[in-house]
Amino acid sequence: MKNWFKFPQVRLFVLVSLVAFIYRDSFTSRFFQDDRILMRLAQTTGVFTAIPHFPYRPIAIQVFYSLGNFLFGNNPVGYHLLLFFAFAGSLFFLFRIMKILFREENKALSAVFFYALNISLFAEFYWIATSYFSLGALFFFGAIYFFLLQGFVFVVLCLLMFLLALGSNEMAFVLPAIFSLCSWYLREGNRQKLAGFWLLDGLLLFFRVIFIGFPKVADYTLKFNFQVLGTLRWYLLRVFDLPEGIRNNPDSPVIYLLLAVFLILMAVNLYTYFRKRYDPRLFLLGLLWFLTAGLPFYFLPGHMSSYYLALALPGITMIYATAVGKSYKSYIILAVYLLLTIFGLDFLRQTHWIILKNTGPIGQF
Protein backbone atom coordinates (compact mmCIF):
# COMPACT_ATOMS: atom_id res chain seq x y z
CA MET A 1 0.00 0.00 0.00
CA LYS A 2 1.35 3.40 -0.99
CA ASN A 3 2.43 5.66 1.87
CA TRP A 4 0.85 8.96 0.84
CA PHE A 5 2.03 10.74 3.99
CA LYS A 6 5.61 10.73 2.75
CA PHE A 7 4.68 13.33 0.12
CA PRO A 8 5.23 16.90 1.38
CA GLN A 9 2.06 18.11 -0.36
CA VAL A 10 0.00 15.65 1.69
CA ARG A 11 1.68 16.71 4.94
CA LEU A 12 1.12 20.37 4.09
CA PHE A 13 -2.56 19.63 3.46
CA VAL A 14 -2.77 17.83 6.82
CA LEU A 15 -1.11 20.82 8.52
CA VAL A 16 -3.53 23.28 6.90
CA SER A 17 -6.44 21.07 7.94
CA LEU A 18 -5.10 20.94 11.48
CA VAL A 19 -4.90 24.73 11.62
CA ALA A 20 -8.46 24.99 10.27
CA PHE A 21 -9.67 22.59 12.97
CA ILE A 22 -7.88 24.41 15.79
CA TYR A 23 -9.28 27.78 14.68
CA ARG A 24 -12.65 26.43 13.51
CA ASP A 25 -14.62 28.84 15.70
CA SER A 26 -12.90 31.83 14.06
CA PHE A 27 -14.71 31.35 10.74
CA THR A 28 -17.91 32.69 12.25
CA SER A 29 -16.27 35.64 14.01
CA ARG A 30 -18.33 38.72 13.28
CA PHE A 31 -17.27 42.13 11.96
CA PHE A 32 -16.18 44.59 14.61
CA GLN A 33 -14.19 47.76 15.21
CA ASP A 34 -12.00 48.64 12.14
CA ASP A 35 -13.94 46.23 9.91
CA ARG A 36 -17.01 48.45 9.99
CA ILE A 37 -15.02 51.54 9.07
CA LEU A 38 -12.99 49.87 6.33
CA MET A 39 -15.98 48.16 4.72
CA ARG A 40 -17.76 51.49 4.38
CA LEU A 41 -14.77 53.51 3.19
CA ALA A 42 -13.55 50.85 0.75
CA GLN A 43 -16.69 51.40 -1.30
CA THR A 44 -16.07 55.12 -1.76
CA THR A 45 -12.27 55.43 -1.81
CA GLY A 46 -10.26 54.67 -4.95
CA VAL A 47 -7.19 52.44 -4.88
CA PHE A 48 -4.93 55.46 -5.43
CA THR A 49 -6.33 57.34 -2.44
CA ALA A 50 -5.27 56.73 1.16
CA ILE A 51 -8.02 56.22 3.72
CA PRO A 52 -7.71 58.82 6.52
CA HIS A 53 -6.05 57.60 9.72
CA PHE A 54 -5.02 54.31 8.06
CA PRO A 55 -1.78 53.44 6.24
CA TYR A 56 -2.05 53.17 2.46
CA ARG A 57 -2.92 49.51 1.82
CA PRO A 58 -5.06 49.44 -1.34
CA ILE A 59 -4.88 45.66 -1.87
CA ALA A 60 -5.65 44.73 1.74
CA ILE A 61 -8.32 47.42 2.19
CA GLN A 62 -9.97 48.77 -0.97
CA VAL A 63 -9.60 45.67 -3.13
CA PHE A 64 -10.15 43.08 -0.40
CA TYR A 65 -13.18 44.68 1.25
CA SER A 66 -14.76 45.64 -2.08
CA LEU A 67 -14.33 42.09 -3.37
CA GLY A 68 -15.62 40.66 -0.12
CA ASN A 69 -18.68 42.90 -0.19
CA PHE A 70 -19.38 41.96 -3.82
CA LEU A 71 -19.09 38.21 -3.14
CA PHE A 72 -20.38 37.86 0.42
CA GLY A 73 -22.15 41.07 1.40
CA ASN A 74 -22.37 41.35 5.18
CA ASN A 75 -21.58 37.70 5.88
CA PRO A 76 -18.11 37.53 7.50
CA VAL A 77 -17.66 33.80 6.85
CA GLY A 78 -16.64 34.43 3.24
CA TYR A 79 -14.08 37.04 4.30
CA HIS A 80 -12.57 34.62 6.79
CA LEU A 81 -12.40 31.90 4.14
CA LEU A 82 -10.59 34.21 1.72
CA LEU A 83 -8.04 35.11 4.37
CA PHE A 84 -7.60 31.47 5.39
CA PHE A 85 -6.88 30.48 1.79
CA ALA A 86 -4.34 33.33 1.70
CA PHE A 87 -2.79 31.90 4.87
CA ALA A 88 -2.63 28.43 3.31
CA GLY A 89 -0.96 29.93 0.23
CA SER A 90 1.60 31.68 2.41
CA LEU A 91 2.44 28.32 4.02
CA PHE A 92 3.04 26.84 0.57
CA PHE A 93 5.44 29.62 -0.39
CA LEU A 94 7.15 29.43 2.99
CA PHE A 95 7.69 25.70 2.54
CA ARG A 96 9.26 26.26 -0.87
CA ILE A 97 11.54 28.95 0.60
CA MET A 98 12.62 26.73 3.48
CA LYS A 99 13.21 23.81 1.16
CA ILE A 100 15.65 25.95 -0.83
CA LEU A 101 17.39 27.18 2.32
CA PHE A 102 17.56 23.81 4.10
CA ARG A 103 17.84 21.64 0.99
CA GLU A 104 15.80 19.15 2.99
CA GLU A 105 12.05 18.59 3.00
CA ASN A 106 11.63 17.41 6.60
CA LYS A 107 13.26 20.48 8.13
CA ALA A 108 11.40 22.73 5.71
CA LEU A 109 8.11 21.18 6.80
CA SER A 110 9.11 21.55 10.45
CA ALA A 111 9.80 25.27 9.96
CA VAL A 112 6.33 25.67 8.40
CA PHE A 113 4.78 23.63 11.24
CA PHE A 114 6.29 25.95 13.86
CA TYR A 115 5.13 28.99 11.89
CA ALA A 116 1.57 27.83 11.19
CA LEU A 117 0.88 26.86 14.80
CA ASN A 118 2.54 29.80 16.54
CA ILE A 119 0.03 31.44 18.84
CA SER A 120 1.18 34.93 17.84
CA LEU A 121 -0.83 34.66 14.60
CA PHE A 122 -4.19 34.01 16.26
CA ALA A 123 -5.57 37.48 15.45
CA GLU A 124 -5.29 36.81 11.71
CA PHE A 125 -8.02 34.21 12.09
CA TYR A 126 -10.39 36.14 14.35
CA TRP A 127 -10.10 39.73 13.12
CA ILE A 128 -10.76 40.44 9.44
CA ALA A 129 -9.05 43.85 9.71
CA THR A 130 -5.69 42.05 10.02
CA SER A 131 -6.02 41.25 6.31
CA TYR A 132 -2.95 43.37 5.65
CA PHE A 133 -0.84 40.72 7.36
CA SER A 134 -2.71 37.70 5.97
CA LEU A 135 -2.50 38.99 2.39
CA GLY A 136 0.85 40.69 3.01
CA ALA A 137 2.43 37.41 4.11
CA LEU A 138 1.11 35.62 1.01
CA PHE A 139 2.73 38.12 -1.36
CA PHE A 140 5.78 38.66 0.88
CA PHE A 141 6.71 34.97 0.91
CA GLY A 142 5.75 34.62 -2.74
CA ALA A 143 8.18 37.40 -3.66
CA ILE A 144 11.01 35.73 -1.72
CA TYR A 145 10.33 32.35 -3.33
CA PHE A 146 10.35 33.70 -6.88
CA PHE A 147 13.45 35.78 -6.14
CA LEU A 148 15.32 32.61 -5.20
CA LEU A 149 14.51 31.03 -8.58
CA GLN A 150 16.48 31.71 -11.74
CA GLY A 151 14.98 33.01 -14.96
CA PHE A 152 13.33 36.12 -16.39
CA VAL A 153 9.81 34.80 -15.78
CA PHE A 154 10.54 34.41 -12.08
CA VAL A 155 11.96 37.94 -11.91
CA VAL A 156 8.66 39.21 -13.33
CA LEU A 157 6.65 37.11 -10.86
CA CYS A 158 8.86 38.34 -8.02
CA LEU A 159 8.25 41.94 -9.10
CA LEU A 160 4.50 41.33 -9.24
CA MET A 161 4.49 39.77 -5.78
CA PHE A 162 6.66 42.61 -4.48
CA LEU A 163 4.18 45.24 -5.70
CA LEU A 164 1.20 43.29 -4.36
CA ALA A 165 2.96 42.93 -1.02
CA LEU A 166 3.61 46.68 -0.89
CA GLY A 167 -0.05 47.29 -1.73
CA SER A 168 -1.05 45.05 1.17
CA ASN A 169 1.41 45.88 3.90
CA GLU A 170 4.00 48.66 4.10
CA MET A 171 6.39 46.25 5.86
CA ALA A 172 7.12 44.80 2.40
CA PHE A 173 9.66 47.61 2.04
CA VAL A 174 12.10 45.31 3.87
CA LEU A 175 11.92 42.70 1.10
CA PRO A 176 15.19 43.73 -0.61
CA ALA A 177 16.93 43.24 2.74
CA ILE A 178 15.48 39.72 3.03
CA PHE A 179 16.50 39.04 -0.59
CA SER A 180 20.04 40.11 0.30
CA LEU A 181 20.15 37.92 3.41
CA CYS A 182 18.98 34.84 1.50
CA SER A 183 21.46 35.50 -1.32
CA TRP A 184 24.27 35.83 1.23
CA TYR A 185 23.31 32.55 2.89
CA LEU A 186 23.03 30.66 -0.39
CA ARG A 187 26.27 32.26 -1.64
CA GLU A 188 24.49 33.50 -4.73
CA GLY A 189 25.47 36.90 -6.10
CA ASN A 190 22.22 38.08 -7.67
CA ARG A 191 23.83 41.53 -7.78
CA GLN A 192 21.83 42.86 -10.70
CA LYS A 193 18.53 41.63 -9.31
CA LEU A 194 19.33 42.95 -5.85
CA ALA A 195 20.41 46.34 -7.18
CA GLY A 196 17.19 46.60 -9.20
CA PHE A 197 14.94 45.79 -6.26
CA TRP A 198 16.84 48.09 -3.88
CA LEU A 199 16.51 50.94 -6.39
CA LEU A 200 12.81 50.28 -6.96
CA ASP A 201 12.25 50.00 -3.22
CA GLY A 202 13.91 53.36 -2.63
CA LEU A 203 11.90 55.08 -5.36
CA LEU A 204 8.59 53.66 -4.15
CA LEU A 205 9.38 54.61 -0.56
CA PHE A 206 10.26 58.14 -1.67
CA PHE A 207 7.01 58.58 -3.61
CA ARG A 208 5.01 57.10 -0.76
CA VAL A 209 6.47 59.55 1.76
CA ILE A 210 6.12 62.55 -0.57
CA PHE A 211 2.70 61.92 -2.12
CA ILE A 212 0.89 59.70 0.38
CA GLY A 213 2.65 59.96 3.72
CA PHE A 214 1.96 57.98 6.85
CA PRO A 215 -0.89 58.47 9.32
CA LYS A 216 0.08 60.50 12.36
CA VAL A 217 -1.29 58.61 15.33
CA ALA A 218 0.25 58.82 18.82
CA ASP A 219 0.25 55.06 19.34
CA TYR A 220 2.36 54.60 16.19
CA THR A 221 5.10 57.04 17.22
CA LEU A 222 8.54 55.43 17.11
CA LYS A 223 10.46 55.72 20.37
CA PHE A 224 14.22 55.23 20.32
CA ASN A 225 15.00 54.57 23.98
CA PHE A 226 15.54 51.69 26.38
CA GLN A 227 11.87 50.75 26.10
CA VAL A 228 12.88 48.84 22.99
CA LEU A 229 14.37 46.13 25.23
CA GLY A 230 11.07 45.57 27.00
CA THR A 231 9.20 45.57 23.69
CA LEU A 232 11.64 43.08 22.16
CA ARG A 233 11.28 40.84 25.22
CA TRP A 234 7.48 40.93 24.82
CA TYR A 235 7.78 39.76 21.20
CA LEU A 236 10.29 37.07 22.12
CA LEU A 237 7.76 35.61 24.56
CA ARG A 238 5.33 35.32 21.65
CA VAL A 239 8.02 33.53 19.64
CA PHE A 240 8.15 30.92 22.41
CA ASP A 241 4.44 30.31 21.76
CA LEU A 242 3.26 32.02 24.94
CA PRO A 243 -0.13 33.74 24.58
CA GLU A 244 -0.58 37.44 25.26
CA GLY A 245 -1.48 38.29 28.84
CA ILE A 246 -0.13 35.08 30.36
CA ARG A 247 2.26 36.99 32.65
CA ASN A 248 -0.63 38.95 34.16
CA ASN A 249 -2.74 35.82 34.59
CA PRO A 250 -0.39 33.16 36.00
CA ASP A 251 -3.17 30.62 36.37
CA SER A 252 -2.08 28.31 33.56
CA PRO A 253 0.69 26.10 35.00
CA VAL A 254 0.18 23.61 32.17
CA ILE A 255 1.36 26.21 29.64
CA TYR A 256 4.52 26.93 31.63
CA LEU A 257 5.19 23.20 32.04
CA LEU A 258 4.81 22.61 28.31
CA LEU A 259 7.11 25.53 27.57
CA ALA A 260 9.76 24.14 29.91
CA VAL A 261 9.62 20.72 28.23
CA PHE A 262 9.78 22.33 24.79
CA LEU A 263 12.81 24.48 25.66
CA ILE A 264 14.69 21.60 27.32
CA LEU A 265 14.18 19.26 24.37
CA MET A 266 15.04 22.04 21.95
CA ALA A 267 18.26 22.82 23.85
CA VAL A 268 19.29 19.15 23.81
CA ASN A 269 18.70 18.82 20.09
CA LEU A 270 20.43 22.12 19.31
CA TYR A 271 23.45 20.94 21.30
CA THR A 272 23.56 17.86 19.10
CA TYR A 273 23.23 20.09 16.05
CA PHE A 274 26.24 22.17 17.08
CA ARG A 275 28.32 19.09 17.87
CA LYS A 276 27.92 18.01 14.27
CA ARG A 277 29.47 21.34 13.27
CA TYR A 278 26.69 22.51 11.06
CA ASP A 279 26.98 25.87 9.32
CA PRO A 280 26.17 28.52 11.98
CA ARG A 281 25.26 30.98 9.21
CA LEU A 282 21.73 29.57 9.21
CA PHE A 283 21.28 30.83 12.78
CA LEU A 284 22.57 34.24 11.76
CA LEU A 285 20.22 34.28 8.77
CA GLY A 286 17.25 33.42 11.00
CA LEU A 287 18.13 36.01 13.62
CA LEU A 288 18.68 38.79 11.04
CA TRP A 289 15.44 37.87 9.24
CA PHE A 290 13.56 38.15 12.54
CA LEU A 291 15.12 41.49 13.45
CA THR A 292 14.79 42.98 9.96
CA ALA A 293 11.19 42.02 9.19
CA GLY A 294 9.94 43.14 12.58
CA LEU A 295 12.30 46.04 13.24
CA PRO A 296 9.86 49.01 13.28
CA PHE A 297 7.55 47.26 15.74
CA TYR A 298 10.30 46.89 18.34
CA PHE A 299 10.27 50.70 18.60
CA LEU A 300 6.49 50.91 19.15
CA PRO A 301 6.02 50.27 22.87
CA GLY A 302 2.66 52.02 22.76
CA HIS A 303 1.14 49.62 20.25
CA MET A 304 2.25 46.00 20.58
CA SER A 305 0.35 43.25 18.77
CA SER A 306 1.56 39.70 18.36
CA TYR A 307 0.43 39.39 14.73
CA TYR A 308 3.04 42.02 13.82
CA LEU A 309 5.43 39.04 13.84
CA ALA A 310 3.79 37.45 10.80
CA LEU A 311 6.61 38.40 8.43
CA ALA A 312 9.44 38.12 10.97
CA LEU A 313 8.50 34.79 12.54
CA PRO A 314 10.03 32.53 9.82
CA GLY A 315 13.46 33.70 10.96
CA ILE A 316 12.92 32.01 14.32
CA THR A 317 11.03 28.97 13.05
CA MET A 318 13.93 28.08 10.75
CA ILE A 319 16.16 28.06 13.83
CA TYR A 320 13.65 25.81 15.60
CA ALA A 321 13.59 23.51 12.59
CA THR A 322 17.34 22.89 12.76
CA ALA A 323 16.74 21.04 16.03
CA VAL A 324 14.18 18.69 14.49
CA GLY A 325 15.36 15.44 12.98
CA LYS A 326 13.92 11.92 12.84
CA SER A 327 14.50 10.95 16.48
CA TYR A 328 11.70 10.37 18.98
CA LYS A 329 12.69 13.61 20.78
CA SER A 330 11.90 15.55 17.62
CA TYR A 331 8.38 14.16 17.45
CA ILE A 332 7.91 15.01 21.12
CA ILE A 333 9.03 18.59 20.37
CA LEU A 334 6.39 18.91 17.66
CA ALA A 335 3.71 17.38 19.89
CA VAL A 336 4.56 19.66 22.82
CA TYR A 337 4.51 22.70 20.53
CA LEU A 338 1.07 21.69 19.27
CA LEU A 339 -0.18 21.35 22.86
CA LEU A 340 1.30 24.77 23.69
CA THR A 341 -0.78 26.24 20.88
CA ILE A 342 -3.96 24.44 21.92
CA PHE A 343 -3.70 25.46 25.58
CA GLY A 344 -2.55 28.96 24.65
CA LEU A 345 -5.49 29.47 22.33
CA ASP A 346 -7.87 28.23 25.01
CA PHE A 347 -6.37 30.83 27.35
CA LEU A 348 -6.81 33.58 24.73
CA ARG A 349 -10.43 32.59 24.11
CA GLN A 350 -11.13 33.41 27.75
CA THR A 351 -9.03 36.56 28.10
CA HIS A 352 -8.13 38.38 24.87
CA TRP A 353 -10.19 41.35 23.72
CA ILE A 354 -10.05 40.40 20.04
CA ILE A 355 -11.74 37.07 20.68
CA LEU A 356 -14.11 38.39 23.36
CA LYS A 357 -15.38 41.08 20.98
CA ASN A 358 -16.07 38.41 18.37
CA THR A 359 -18.93 36.85 20.28
CA GLY A 360 -22.04 37.71 18.31
CA PRO A 361 -24.29 36.60 15.46
CA ILE A 362 -22.83 36.30 11.96
CA GLY A 363 -23.01 39.50 9.97
CA GLN A 364 -24.08 41.72 12.87
CA PHE A 365 -23.07 45.39 12.51
N, C-alpha and C positions, 0 to 999 in steps of 0.2 A: 504494500500500500504506500502511495506517495506521501512523503512528509511535506505538506504544504507550508507548515510553519517555518521551514528553513528559508523561505523566500522573504526578503526584506519588505516587499510590498504587502505581504500578508500580515507581517508583524506590525507594520505601520498602520494598517487598517484596524487591527486589534487594539492598538494604542489609541487611535482616534475614537474607536467605539467605547473604550474604557473611559476616556475623558468625557464623552457624551453622557455616559451612564452616571459618572460622578457628579456632573453638573446638570443633570436632567431637569431639576426644578428651575434652572435659570431660563429655560426656553419660554416660560410663561411669565417671566418678570415684566412688569408693566412699564410704561413710559413714566419718567419722573424728572424733575429738576431741569437740567439743560436740554433734555430731549424735547420738551414742549417748546422751548424757545427756538431751537435749531430746526425743528420740523416746520414751524411757521415761517421763519426767515428764509429757509432754503427755497421756498416756493417763490419768493419775491426778490431774491438777490442773485445776480448773475455770477457765473464762475470766475469772472475777472474782478469781482468786487468783494472786499473783505467785509465780514459781518462784524459790526461794532462789538467791542469787548471780547472778541474771540480771535485767536491767531488765524491767519489765512490758510485754510485747509479745504480747497474747493472740491477735491475728490471725496474726502471723508465727511464733508458737510453737505455742500450743495448737491453734488451728484448722488451721494449715497442716500440722503434723506428724500430727495426728489424721486429717485428710483424706488425706494421703499414705499413711499406714499402712492406712487403709480401702481405698484404691484400688490401692496398689502393694505393700503389705506391706514386705518388706525389700529390694526392688529399687530402687536409687537412680535408675535411668534415668527413671522416672516423675516423681520429685521434680525432677530437673533439667529435664525437659520443662515442668513447671508453671512453674518459675521463668523458663525461657526465654520462654515465652508472656507472662509478666508483663513481662519486659524488652521484648519486642516491643510490648506495649501501652503501656509508658512512652514508647517512641520515637514512637508515634502521637500521644500527648498532647503530647509535647514539640514535635513538628512543628507541631501546631495552635497551640500557644502562640507559637512563633517566627514563624509566619505572621502572627499578629495583631500581634506586635511589629515585625516587619520590613515587613509589608504586601507581601511579595514571596516567592514560592514557592522560587526558587532559593537565596536566602540562608537561608531557613528549613531547606531540605533540607541545606545545607552545615553549619549548626549541629548538626543531628542526626547527620550523618556524623562530625563531629569528636567528638561525644559518644559515639556507639555504638562507635567504634573506639579510644577512648582506653584505653591500657594499664592505667590505674589501676583499671579495673573488672574486671580479670581474675578476681579472687577470687569474684565473684558467679557465675561459671560453674563454678568448680571446687569450691567449698565450699558445701554446702547450708545450713549454719548462717548464712550471710550473707543468708538469706531476708528478714531485716528491712530490708535495703536494696533488694533486688529488688522485694519487694511494697511497701515504703515509697515507692519512687520512682514506681511505678505510680499509687498513690493520691495522692501528693504532686503530681505533674504533672497528674493528673486534676482535683484540687481547683483548681489555678491556672487550668486551661483553662476550667472551668465558671464560675469567678469572673469571668473576663473577658467572659463572655457575659451578655446582658441578658435578664431574665425570671424570674418566680418559680420556674419549673421548674428553671432552672439554679442558682438559689440553693439549692434543696433538694438537687440533685445535688452541688453544691459542699460543702454541709454533710455529706452522706453520705461523700464522698471524704475530707473533713477528718477525720471520726471514724475512718474505716478507716485513714487514714494514721497517726493518733495510736495506734491499736491495733496498728500494725505497727512503728513507729519513733518514739521519743520526740522525734527531731529535727523532727517535723512541728509542734512548738510554734512554729517560726519562720514558719509559713505566713502569718499575718496581716502580718508584716513584708514578705514577698515580695509579697503582695497590694497592700500600700501602695506598694512600689517600682514595680510594674507600673502601678498607677493614676496615680502621679506621672508616669511616662514617657509614658503615653498621654493625659495631661491629662484624665483622667476622675475626677470627684469620688468617686463611690461611698461617700460619707461614712456613710450609714446601714448599708450592708453592712459596711464596714470596722469601724465602731464595734461592730456585732453580733459579728463574728468576734474582735475584740480582747477584748471582754468575755467571750465564751465561752472563749477561750483562757486568759484569766486565771483563770476559775473552775475549768476542768479542771486547770490546773497546780496550783492551790491544793489541790484535792481529791487530786491525785496525790501531792503532797508530804506532806499530812497523813495520808492513809489507806493509801497504798501505799509511798511513799518510794522511794529509789534505793539500789541495792546499794553497800555500802561495800567497795570493793576498792582496794588501794594503787595499782595501775596506772591507775585511773580518777580519781585525785586531780588536780584542777585546780591548776596552778601559775602564778601571776601574777608572772613575772619575765622576765628577758631571754632565757630559753630559748625563749620564744614566737617569737623571730626565727629561730632555727635550725629550729624546727618548721614555721613558715610557709615557709621556704626549701625544706624537704624536700617539702612538698606542692606547691609551685610547680614543682619538678622533675618531679613526676608529671603536672602540667598540660601540660608540654612533651612529654609522651608518652615520658618516660624510665622504664624499668622500675626497680623497687626493687632495690637492691644494685649498681647499675651503677658507682657511684663506688668501691666496694670491690673491684670486679672489672673494671679498665679493660682488658679484653681484647676489646672489641667496637668497634674503630674505625669499622666500618660504621655503627653506631648514631649515633656522634658526627658522622660525615660527613653522614648524613641529617638530623640535627637542625640542623646548620649551614645546609644548603641550605634546609630548611623555614623557619628564622628569617630568612634573608636575603630569600627570596621574600616572606615575610609582611611584612617591614619595607618592602619596595619597594611592595607593594600598599597597605599602610596609609598610606604617604606620599601615594600617589595619592588615597586616600580623603579624607585631610585637605585636600588641595589643592582638592578639590571642595566643601569647606566643608560637609560633612555635619554633622548634629546631634551634638555630642559627648556629649549626654546618654545615648546608647546605651552608650557606654563606661563612664559612671558607673553606669548601671543594671547592667551586667554585673559590674563590680568589686564593687558593693555586694551583689549577689546572691551572688557567690562568698564574700565575707567573712561575710555573714549566715548562709547555710545551712551553713557549715562552721566557724563561730566557736568553739564549745566545743572542737573537736578541735585547734585551734591552741594550746590551753592544756593539752594532754595529751602532754607530751614522753615520758612513760613508756609510751605505748601508741599508736604511729602505725601506721595501716593505710591503704593507698591507696584502698580502696573506701569510706572515710569521705567521699570527695569526690563520691559518687554524686548527692547533692542539690545540691551547690554547683557542680559542673562546668559546668552550662549557662551560668552567668554568664560563664565564660571562652570557651566555644565560640561564644557569640553575638558576642563580640569577634573571634574568629578568622573567623567567617562574614562580617563586614563587609569583609574583605580579599579575598573570593572573588567574582569576577564571571564574565564569559564569555570572558576572554582565555586564551591558551594557558598563561600563568603560573599562572592559577588551577587549571587541570587538573593542572599539575605539582605544585602545592601539595597537592592531594588525593592524588595518586599517591605523593608522598614521605611523606605522613602515614600512608598505608596501609602502606608499606614499613617505616616506623618501628614500627608496631604488630606487623607480622609478625616482624621481627627481634627486637623487644623481647620478644614472647611466646616466641620460641625461646630467648632468654636465660633467661627465667623458668622455662621447662620444665626447664632444667638446674640452676637454682640455688635457686629459691624453695621454702620449706618446705611451703607449701600444696599445691603441685603434686607435690612429691616424696612427700608423705604420701598422695597419692591413687593410688599405684601398687599396685593389688591387684585381686583378683577382684570382680566385681559382687556387691553384697549382703553382703560379708564383714563380720562384726562383731568 
